[in-house]
Amino acid sequence: MDIRTGNGYDVHALAEGLPLWLGGVEIESPVGCMAHSDGDVAIHALCDALLGALALGDIGKHFPDTSDEFKGIDSKILLARTAGLVRSHGYRIGNADITIVMQRPKLAPYIETMRETLSAVMGIPVPAVSVKATTTERLGFTGRGEGCAAYATVLVIKD
């Protein structure tokens, strides 16, 4: 059986008055991510992990932030396209594990909705999607509330 793993990472600065999208869900927050797209670091890290598993480059190669086509785009569209690319190469997504790093707001109330949203977009069962949130105990740029980050790991399996 041909199986591969991929890792992804993304980070965005935070600014007041912008919407905060994480894991495909809008989070109630006074700050949001500054980005060319909707700035969903969880989905961006997940896309990079999926692309990396198949050595297809990164999210910037497929969805460049210099293109007007992707300005303000819903990152769920990027994830759907990436999952389609994985399938077009003869693989299926086995599972995905995402960690969001952010001091506040608390993300626990949104985790299950994120899991459901991401599983629906990728076309995999909810139990195959893990979303976790952590803080950095007020250390670094995430701890000071200047930005947020996400890590993702995926397993893809040759059909």
The 8 nearest C-alpha neighbors of each residue, nearest first, counted from 0:
[[1, 2, 157, 156, 158, 3, 155, 90],
 [2, 0, 157, 156, 3, 158, 155, 90],
 [3, 1, 156, 155, 157, 0, 154, 4],
 [4, 2, 155, 52, 154, 156, 1, 5],
 [3, 5, 154, 52, 153, 155, 6, 2],
 [4, 6, 52, 48, 51, 153, 152, 49],
 [7, 5, 48, 152, 151, 51, 153, 47],
 [6, 8, 48, 44, 47, 151, 150, 45],
 [7, 9, 44, 150, 149, 151, 10, 6],
 [10, 8, 44, 40, 149, 148, 43, 150],
 [9, 11, 148, 147, 40, 149, 12, 8],
 [12, 10, 146, 32, 147, 33, 13, 148],
 [11, 13, 146, 33, 32, 145, 147, 14],
 [14, 12, 32, 146, 31, 145, 33, 30],
 [15, 13, 30, 31, 17, 32, 33, 16],
 [16, 14, 30, 17, 29, 31, 13, 18],
 [15, 17, 30, 29, 14, 18, 31, 28],
 [18, 16, 31, 30, 15, 14, 19, 32],
 [19, 17, 31, 20, 30, 16, 25, 32],
 [18, 20, 31, 26, 25, 32, 17, 28],
 [21, 19, 25, 39, 24, 26, 23, 18],
 [22, 20, 39, 23, 24, 41, 40, 25],
 [21, 23, 113, 41, 24, 42, 117, 39],
 [22, 24, 21, 75, 20, 113, 116, 117],
 [25, 23, 21, 20, 22, 113, 26, 112],
 [24, 26, 20, 19, 21, 27, 23, 18],
 [27, 25, 19, 28, 20, 24, 21, 109],
 [26, 28, 25, 29, 19, 104, 18, 30],
 [27, 29, 30, 26, 104, 19, 31, 18],
 [28, 30, 15, 16, 31, 27, 17, 18],
 [31, 29, 15, 14, 28, 17, 16, 13],
 [30, 32, 19, 17, 18, 13, 14, 15],
 [31, 33, 13, 38, 11, 12, 19, 34],
 [32, 34, 12, 13, 11, 38, 14, 31],
 [35, 33, 38, 36, 32, 37, 11, 71],
 [34, 36, 70, 64, 71, 37, 38, 69],
 [37, 35, 71, 72, 70, 38, 34, 69],
 [36, 38, 71, 73, 39, 72, 34, 74],
 [39, 37, 34, 32, 36, 40, 33, 20],
 [40, 38, 21, 20, 41, 42, 37, 43],
 [39, 41, 43, 9, 42, 149, 38, 10],
 [42, 40, 149, 22, 44, 43, 39, 21],
 [41, 43, 45, 44, 40, 39, 22, 46],
 [42, 44, 40, 46, 45, 41, 9, 39],
 [45, 43, 7, 8, 9, 47, 41, 42],
 [44, 46, 42, 48, 151, 43, 47, 7],
 [47, 45, 43, 49, 48, 44, 78, 42],
 [48, 46, 7, 50, 44, 57, 45, 49],
 [47, 49, 7, 6, 5, 51, 45, 46],
 [50, 48, 46, 52, 51, 47, 5, 45],
 [51, 49, 55, 47, 52, 48, 53, 57],
 [52, 50, 54, 48, 5, 53, 49, 47],
 [51, 53, 5, 4, 49, 50, 3, 54],
 [52, 54, 51, 55, 50, 49, 3, 85],
 [55, 53, 51, 52, 56, 50, 57, 5],
 [56, 54, 50, 53, 51, 57, 52, 49],
 [57, 55, 54, 50, 51, 60, 58, 61],
 [58, 56, 47, 60, 59, 50, 55, 51],
 [57, 59, 61, 60, 47, 62, 46, 43],
 [60, 58, 63, 62, 57, 61, 64, 56],
 [59, 61, 58, 57, 63, 62, 56, 55],
 [60, 62, 58, 59, 63, 57, 56, 81],
 [61, 63, 59, 58, 60, 64, 69, 66],
 [64, 62, 59, 65, 66, 60, 61, 58],
 [65, 63, 66, 35, 62, 59, 69, 70],
 [64, 66, 63, 67, 69, 35, 70, 62],
 [67, 65, 68, 64, 63, 69, 70, 62],
 [66, 68, 70, 69, 65, 64, 71, 63],
 [69, 67, 66, 70, 72, 62, 71, 65],
 [68, 70, 72, 67, 66, 36, 71, 62],
 [71, 69, 67, 36, 35, 72, 68, 66],
 [70, 72, 36, 37, 35, 69, 73, 34],
 [73, 71, 36, 69, 70, 37, 74, 76],
 [72, 74, 75, 76, 37, 71, 36, 77],
 [75, 73, 77, 76, 72, 78, 39, 37],
 [74, 76, 78, 77, 73, 23, 79, 120],
 [77, 75, 79, 74, 78, 73, 80, 72],
 [76, 78, 74, 80, 75, 79, 81, 73],
 [79, 77, 81, 75, 80, 76, 46, 82],
 [78, 80, 76, 82, 81, 77, 120, 121],
 [79, 81, 83, 77, 78, 82, 84, 76],
 [80, 82, 78, 84, 83, 79, 77, 46],
 [83, 81, 85, 79, 84, 80, 121, 78],
 [84, 82, 80, 86, 81, 85, 87, 79],
 [83, 85, 87, 81, 82, 86, 80, 88],
 [84, 86, 82, 88, 83, 87, 90, 81],
 [87, 85, 90, 83, 89, 88, 84, 91],
 [88, 86, 84, 89, 85, 83, 90, 82],
 [87, 89, 86, 85, 90, 84, 53, 157],
 [90, 88, 86, 87, 158, 157, 85, 91],
 [91, 89, 157, 86, 156, 158, 85, 88],
 [92, 90, 156, 155, 86, 93, 157, 158],
 [91, 93, 155, 94, 154, 156, 90, 123],
 [94, 92, 154, 155, 156, 91, 127, 95],
 [93, 95, 127, 154, 153, 92, 128, 96],
 [94, 96, 153, 128, 152, 129, 127, 97],
 [95, 97, 129, 152, 151, 128, 130, 153],
 [98, 96, 151, 130, 150, 129, 131, 152],
 [97, 99, 131, 150, 149, 132, 130, 151],
 [100, 98, 149, 132, 148, 131, 133, 101],
 [101, 99, 148, 133, 134, 147, 149, 132],
 [102, 100, 147, 134, 141, 103, 133, 99],
 [101, 103, 134, 142, 141, 144, 104, 135],
 [104, 102, 105, 101, 144, 106, 134, 28],
 [103, 105, 106, 28, 102, 101, 27, 26],
 [104, 106, 103, 107, 102, 108, 101, 132],
 [105, 107, 109, 108, 104, 132, 110, 103],
 [106, 108, 110, 109, 105, 132, 131, 111],
 [109, 107, 106, 110, 105, 111, 112, 26],
 [110, 108, 107, 112, 106, 111, 113, 26],
 [109, 111, 113, 107, 112, 108, 130, 114],
 [112, 110, 114, 113, 109, 115, 108, 130],
 [111, 113, 115, 114, 109, 110, 116, 24],
 [114, 112, 22, 116, 110, 111, 115, 117],
 [115, 113, 111, 117, 112, 116, 128, 118],
 [114, 116, 112, 118, 113, 117, 125, 119],
 [117, 115, 113, 119, 114, 118, 112, 23],
 [116, 118, 120, 114, 119, 115, 113, 121],
 [117, 119, 123, 121, 115, 125, 120, 116],
 [118, 120, 122, 116, 117, 121, 115, 123],
 [119, 121, 117, 118, 122, 79, 116, 75],
 [122, 120, 118, 119, 123, 82, 79, 117],
 [123, 121, 119, 120, 118, 124, 82, 117],
 [122, 124, 118, 121, 125, 119, 127, 92],
 [125, 123, 127, 126, 118, 122, 128, 119],
 [124, 126, 118, 127, 128, 115, 114, 123],
 [125, 127, 128, 124, 129, 114, 94, 123],
 [128, 126, 94, 125, 124, 95, 129, 123],
 [129, 127, 95, 125, 126, 114, 94, 96],
 [128, 130, 96, 97, 95, 114, 131, 127],
 [131, 129, 97, 98, 96, 110, 114, 128],
 [132, 130, 98, 97, 99, 129, 133, 110],
 [133, 131, 99, 98, 100, 106, 130, 134],
 [132, 134, 100, 99, 101, 135, 131, 98],
 [133, 135, 102, 101, 100, 136, 142, 132],
 [134, 136, 142, 138, 137, 102, 141, 133],
 [135, 137, 134, 138, 142, 102, 133, 139],
 [142, 136, 138, 135, 143, 102, 139, 141],
 [139, 137, 142, 135, 136, 143, 140, 141],
 [138, 140, 142, 141, 143, 137, 135, 145],
 [139, 141, 145, 143, 142, 146, 144, 138],
 [142, 140, 146, 144, 147, 143, 101, 139],
 [137, 141, 143, 138, 102, 139, 135, 144],
 [142, 144, 140, 141, 145, 137, 139, 138],
 [145, 143, 141, 142, 146, 102, 140, 103],
 [146, 144, 140, 13, 143, 141, 12, 147],
 [147, 145, 12, 13, 141, 11, 144, 140],
 [146, 148, 101, 141, 100, 10, 11, 12],
 [149, 147, 10, 100, 9, 99, 40, 11],
 [148, 150, 99, 41, 9, 98, 8, 40],
 [151, 149, 8, 98, 7, 97, 44, 99],
 [152, 150, 97, 7, 45, 44, 96, 6],
 [151, 153, 6, 96, 5, 95, 48, 7],
 [154, 152, 95, 5, 4, 94, 48, 96],
 [153, 155, 4, 93, 94, 3, 92, 5],
 [156, 154, 92, 93, 3, 91, 2, 90],
 [155, 157, 2, 90, 91, 1, 93, 158],
 [158, 156, 90, 1, 89, 2, 91, 155],
 [157, 90, 89, 156, 91, 1, 0, 86]]
